[in-house]
Amino acid sequence: MRAEQKLVRHGNATGVNIPRQILTHLGWLPGEAVVVELLEDKSLRLRRRTVDDYAPIRSPRIVYDEPGKVIG
């Protein structure tokens, strides 16, 4: 499936409209979060977010690698 679309200005951003038939075929919904990737050949890849796109949740560090300096 192919559709020729124009780039549209939205304030300081630029967007592309995705035809309803393509959204239905992909199972995507309006307002859903997607990732836009710039590839080495200067093309774009548009995909749904995955679990790997979220940063891992880490606990704050309490133990320091180096001892603190004594001022005195």
DSSP file (Angstrom, degrees, kcal/mol; ACC not computed):
  #  RESIDUE AA STRUCTURE BP1 BP2  ACC     N-H-->O    O-->H-N    N-H-->O    O-->H-N    TCO  KAPPA ALPHA  PHI   PSI    X-CA   Y-CA   Z-CA
    1    1 A M              0   0    0      0, 0.0     2,-0.4     0, 0.0     0, 0.0   0.000 360.0 360.0 360.0 137.2    0.0    0.0    0.0
    2    2 A R        -     0   0    0      2,-0.0     2,-0.4     0, 0.0    20,-0.0  -0.996 360.0-178.6-140.4 141.6    1.4    3.4   -0.9
    3    3 A A        -     0   0    0     -2,-0.4     2,-0.6     2,-0.0     0, 0.0  -0.996  22.0-138.6-141.3 135.5    0.1    7.0   -0.4
    4    4 A E        +     0   0    0     -2,-0.4     2,-0.3     2,-0.0    -2,-0.0  -0.851  34.3 173.9 -94.8 119.2    1.7   10.2   -1.5
    5    5 A Q        -     0   0    0     -2,-0.6     2,-0.3    14,-0.0    13,-0.0  -0.813  25.6-125.9-124.2 160.8    1.3   12.8    1.2
    6    6 A K        -     0   0    0     -2,-0.3    11,-0.5    11,-0.0     2,-0.3  -0.762  28.5-109.1-103.6 153.2    2.6   16.4    1.9
    7    7 A L  E     -A   16   0A   0     -2,-0.3     2,-0.4     9,-0.1     9,-0.2  -0.657  37.0-156.6 -77.2 136.8    4.5   17.6    4.9
    8    8 A V  E     -A   15   0A   0      7,-2.9     7,-3.3    -2,-0.3     2,-0.3  -0.958  12.1-125.6-123.2 134.1    2.3   19.9    7.0
    9    9 A R  E     +A   14   0A   0     -2,-0.4     2,-0.3     5,-0.2     5,-0.2  -0.604  23.2 179.9 -79.3 135.9    3.4   22.6    9.5
   10   10 A H  E >   -A   13   0A   0      3,-3.1     3,-1.7    -2,-0.3     2,-0.4  -0.745  64.0 -70.4-131.3  82.1    2.1   22.3   13.1
   11   11 A G  T 3  S-     0   0    0     -2,-0.3    -1,-0.1     1,-0.3     0, 0.0  -0.568 117.4 -10.6  68.7-120.1    3.7   25.3   14.9
   12   12 A N  T 3  S+     0   0    0     -2,-0.4    -1,-0.3    -3,-0.1     2,-0.2   0.410 130.3  71.5 -90.5   1.2    7.4   24.5   15.2
   13   13 A A  E <   -A   10   0A   0     -3,-1.7    -3,-3.1     0, 0.0     2,-0.4  -0.679  69.2-140.6-113.3 167.5    7.0   20.9   14.1
   14   14 A T  E     -A    9   0A   0     -5,-0.2     2,-0.3    -2,-0.2    -5,-0.2  -0.993  22.4-174.1-128.7 137.1    6.2   19.3   10.8
   15   15 A G  E     -A    8   0A   0     -7,-3.3    -7,-2.9    -2,-0.4     2,-0.4  -0.794  19.0-140.5-129.0 169.5    3.9   16.3   10.4
   16   16 A V  E     -A    7   0A   0     -2,-0.3     2,-0.4    -9,-0.2    -9,-0.1  -0.997  22.5-128.6-128.8 133.5    2.6   13.8    7.8
   17   17 A N        -     0   0    0    -11,-0.5   -11,-0.0    -2,-0.4    -2,-0.0  -0.676  17.0-148.2 -82.3 135.4   -1.0   12.5    7.7
   18   18 A I        -     0   0    0     -2,-0.4     5,-0.1   -13,-0.0    -2,-0.0  -0.918  24.3-116.2-103.7 122.4   -1.4    8.8    7.6
   19   19 A P    >>  -     0   0    0      0, 0.0     4,-2.0     0, 0.0     3,-0.6  -0.200  20.0-119.2 -58.9 147.6   -4.4    7.6    5.5
   20   20 A R  H 3> S+     0   0    0      1,-0.2     4,-2.7     2,-0.2     5,-0.2   0.841 111.5  58.8 -56.7 -38.1   -7.2    5.8    7.5
   21   21 A Q  H 3> S+     0   0    0      1,-0.2     4,-2.1     2,-0.2    -1,-0.2   0.882 107.4  46.6 -62.1 -38.4   -6.8    2.6    5.4
   22   22 A I  H <> S+     0   0    0     -3,-0.6     4,-2.2     2,-0.2    -1,-0.2   0.914 111.9  50.3 -70.6 -42.9   -3.1    2.3    6.4
   23   23 A L  H  X>S+     0   0    0     -4,-2.0     5,-1.9     1,-0.2     4,-1.4   0.915 112.0  48.4 -59.7 -42.8   -3.9    2.9   10.1
   24   24 A T  H  <5S+     0   0    0     -4,-2.7     3,-0.2     1,-0.2    -1,-0.2   0.916 110.3  50.8 -63.9 -43.4   -6.6    0.3   10.0
   25   25 A H  H  <5S+     0   0    0     -4,-2.1    -1,-0.2     1,-0.2    -2,-0.2   0.881 114.6  43.9 -62.0 -38.7   -4.3   -2.2    8.2
   26   26 A L  H  <5S-     0   0    0     -4,-2.2    -1,-0.2    -5,-0.1    -2,-0.2   0.683 108.0-124.5 -78.9 -19.0   -1.6   -1.7   10.9
   27   27 A G  T  <5 +     0   0    0     -4,-1.4     2,-0.2     1,-0.3    -3,-0.2   0.728  60.2 147.5  78.8  22.0   -4.0   -1.8   13.8
   28   28 A W      < -     0   0    0     -5,-1.9    -1,-0.3    -6,-0.2    -2,-0.1  -0.582  36.3-146.8 -89.9 153.8   -2.9    1.7   15.0
   29   29 A L    >   -     0   0    0     -2,-0.2     3,-1.8    -3,-0.1     2,-0.1  -0.907  28.6 -96.4-118.0 147.8   -5.2    4.2   16.7
   30   30 A P  T 3  S+     0   0    0      0, 0.0     3,-0.1     0, 0.0    -1,-0.0  -0.389 112.4  27.6 -59.2 137.4   -5.0    8.0   16.5
   31   31 A G  T 3  S+     0   0    0      1,-0.3     2,-0.1    -2,-0.1    -3,-0.0   0.339  87.4 138.2  90.9  -6.2   -3.1    9.4   19.4
   32   32 A E    <   -     0   0    0     -3,-1.8    -1,-0.3     1,-0.1     2,-0.3  -0.470  59.8-108.8 -72.9 142.8   -1.0    6.3   19.9
   33   33 A A        +     0   0    0     -2,-0.1    16,-1.0    -3,-0.1     2,-0.3  -0.540  42.9 177.6 -74.6 134.4    2.7    6.9   20.7
   34   34 A V  E     -B   48   0B   0     -2,-0.3     2,-0.4    14,-0.2    14,-0.2  -0.877  24.9-126.9-131.5 165.3    5.1    6.0   17.8
   35   35 A V  E     -B   47   0B   0     12,-3.3    12,-2.1    -2,-0.3     2,-0.6  -0.958  13.2-156.8-115.2 130.8    8.9    6.2   17.3
   36   36 A V  E     -B   46   0B   0     -2,-0.4     2,-0.4    10,-0.2    10,-0.2  -0.946  14.7-168.2-107.0 121.4   10.4    8.0   14.2
   37   37 A E  E     -B   45   0B   0      8,-2.9     8,-2.3    -2,-0.6     2,-0.6  -0.921  16.3-142.8-114.1 133.3   13.9    6.7   13.4
   38   38 A L  E     -B   44   0B   0     -2,-0.4     6,-0.2     6,-0.2     2,-0.1  -0.850  25.0-153.0 -91.5 121.0   16.3    8.4   11.0
   39   39 A L    >   -     0   0    0      4,-3.0     3,-1.7    -2,-0.6     4,-0.1  -0.464  26.9-105.3 -93.5 166.0   18.2    5.7    9.1
   40   40 A E  T 3  S+     0   0    0      1,-0.3    -1,-0.1     2,-0.2    -2,-0.0   0.782 118.5  59.6 -62.0 -29.1   21.7    5.9    7.6
   41   41 A D  T 3  S-     0   0    0      2,-0.1    -1,-0.3     1,-0.1     3,-0.1   0.194 121.4-105.8 -87.1  19.2   20.3    6.1    4.1
   42   42 A K  S <  S+     0   0    0     -3,-1.7     2,-0.3     1,-0.3    -2,-0.2   0.762  82.2 125.0  63.4  29.2   18.4    9.3    5.1
   43   43 A S        -     0   0    0     -4,-0.1    -4,-3.0     2,-0.0     2,-0.3  -0.733  56.2-122.9-109.1 166.1   15.1    7.5    5.2
   44   44 A L  E     -B   38   0B   0     -2,-0.3     2,-0.4    -6,-0.2    -6,-0.2  -0.828  12.1-157.6-110.3 147.0   12.6    7.4    8.1
   45   45 A R  E     -B   37   0B   0     -8,-2.3    -8,-2.9    -2,-0.3     2,-0.5  -0.995   7.5-164.5-121.1 128.9   11.2    4.4    9.9
   46   46 A L  E     +B   36   0B   0     -2,-0.4     2,-0.3   -10,-0.2   -10,-0.2  -0.962  23.7 151.5-114.6 125.0    7.9    4.8   11.8
   47   47 A R  E     -B   35   0B   0    -12,-2.1   -12,-3.3    -2,-0.5     2,-0.1  -0.958  45.7 -90.7-148.8 163.7    7.0    2.2   14.3
   48   48 A R  E     -B   34   0B   0     -2,-0.3   -14,-0.2   -14,-0.2     2,-0.2  -0.378  51.8 -98.5 -69.8 155.0    5.1    1.5   17.5
   49   49 A R        -     0   0    0    -16,-1.0     2,-0.2    -2,-0.1    -1,-0.1  -0.496  40.9-161.6 -73.2 146.5    6.9    1.9   20.8
   50   50 A T    >   -     0   0    0     -2,-0.2     3,-1.4    -3,-0.1     4,-0.4  -0.710  36.3 -97.7-119.8 174.6    8.2   -1.3   22.4
   51   51 A V  G >  S+     0   0    0      1,-0.3     3,-1.3    -2,-0.2    -2,-0.0   0.838 121.2  62.6 -61.4 -33.0    9.3   -2.2   25.9
   52   52 A D  G 3  S+     0   0    0      1,-0.2    -1,-0.3     4,-0.0    -3,-0.0   0.688  91.5  66.5 -68.0 -17.9   13.0   -1.7   24.9
   53   53 A D  G <  S+     0   0    0     -3,-1.4     2,-0.3     2,-0.1    -1,-0.2   0.682  86.9  82.4 -76.8 -17.2   12.2    2.0   24.1
   54   54 A Y  S <  S-     0   0    0     -3,-1.3     3,-0.1    -4,-0.4     0, 0.0  -0.702  88.0-115.7 -90.0 138.9   11.6    2.7   27.8
   55   55 A A        -     0   0    0     -2,-0.3     2,-0.1     1,-0.1    -2,-0.1  -0.442  37.9-102.2 -69.4 143.9   14.6    3.4   30.1
   56   56 A P        -     0   0    0      0, 0.0     2,-0.6     0, 0.0    -1,-0.1  -0.396  33.5-116.2 -66.9 144.7   15.1    0.7   32.8
   57   57 A I        -     0   0    0     -2,-0.1     2,-0.3    -3,-0.1    -3,-0.0  -0.727  39.8-175.9 -83.8 121.4   14.0    1.8   36.3
   58   58 A R        -     0   0    0     -2,-0.6     3,-0.1     3,-0.0    -3,-0.0  -0.894  25.2-119.3-120.2 148.3   17.0    1.9   38.6
   59   59 A S        -     0   0    0     -2,-0.3     2,-0.0     1,-0.1     0, 0.0  -0.563  43.3 -95.2 -80.7 150.6   17.2    2.6   42.3
   60   60 A P        -     0   0    0      0, 0.0     2,-0.3     0, 0.0    -1,-0.1  -0.333  42.0-108.2 -65.5 147.6   19.3    5.6   43.3
   61   61 A R        +     0   0    0      1,-0.2     3,-0.1    -3,-0.1    -3,-0.0  -0.607  38.5 170.7 -79.5 131.9   22.9    5.0   44.3
   62   62 A I        +     0   0    0     -2,-0.3     2,-0.5     1,-0.1    -1,-0.2   0.686  62.4  68.0-107.9 -31.4   23.7    5.3   48.0
   63   63 A V  S    S-     0   0    0      2,-0.0     2,-0.3     0, 0.0    -1,-0.1  -0.796  74.9-145.5 -95.4 130.2   27.2    3.9   48.0
   64   64 A Y        -     0   0    0     -2,-0.5     4,-0.1     1,-0.1    -2,-0.0  -0.671  11.7-135.9 -95.5 150.6   29.9    6.0   46.3
   65   65 A D  S    S+     0   0    0     -2,-0.3    -1,-0.1     2,-0.1    -2,-0.0   0.846  90.4  44.3 -71.7 -35.0   32.8    4.5   44.4
   66   66 A E  S    S-     0   0    0     -3,-0.0    -2,-0.1     1,-0.0     2,-0.1  -0.870  90.5-111.5-113.9 143.5   35.4    6.9   45.9
   67   67 A P        -     0   0    0      0, 0.0     2,-0.1     0, 0.0    -2,-0.1  -0.417  42.2-103.0 -68.6 150.3   35.7    8.0   49.5
   68   68 A G        -     0   0    0      1,-0.1     2,-0.2    -2,-0.1    -4,-0.0  -0.366  36.0-105.7 -72.2 152.2   34.8   11.6   50.3
   69   69 A K        -     0   0    0     -2,-0.1     2,-0.6     1,-0.0    -1,-0.1  -0.553  27.9-129.3 -78.6 141.7   37.5   14.2   50.8
   70   70 A V        -     0   0    0     -2,-0.2     2,-0.5     2,-0.0    -1,-0.0  -0.821  20.0-161.6 -93.3 123.8   38.1   15.3   54.4
   71   71 A I              0   0    0     -2,-0.6    -2,-0.0     1,-0.1     0, 0.0  -0.912 360.0 360.0-105.5 125.0   38.2   19.1   54.7
   72   72 A G              0   0    0     -2,-0.5    -1,-0.1     0, 0.0    -2,-0.0   0.470 360.0 360.0-172.3 360.0   39.8   20.4   57.8
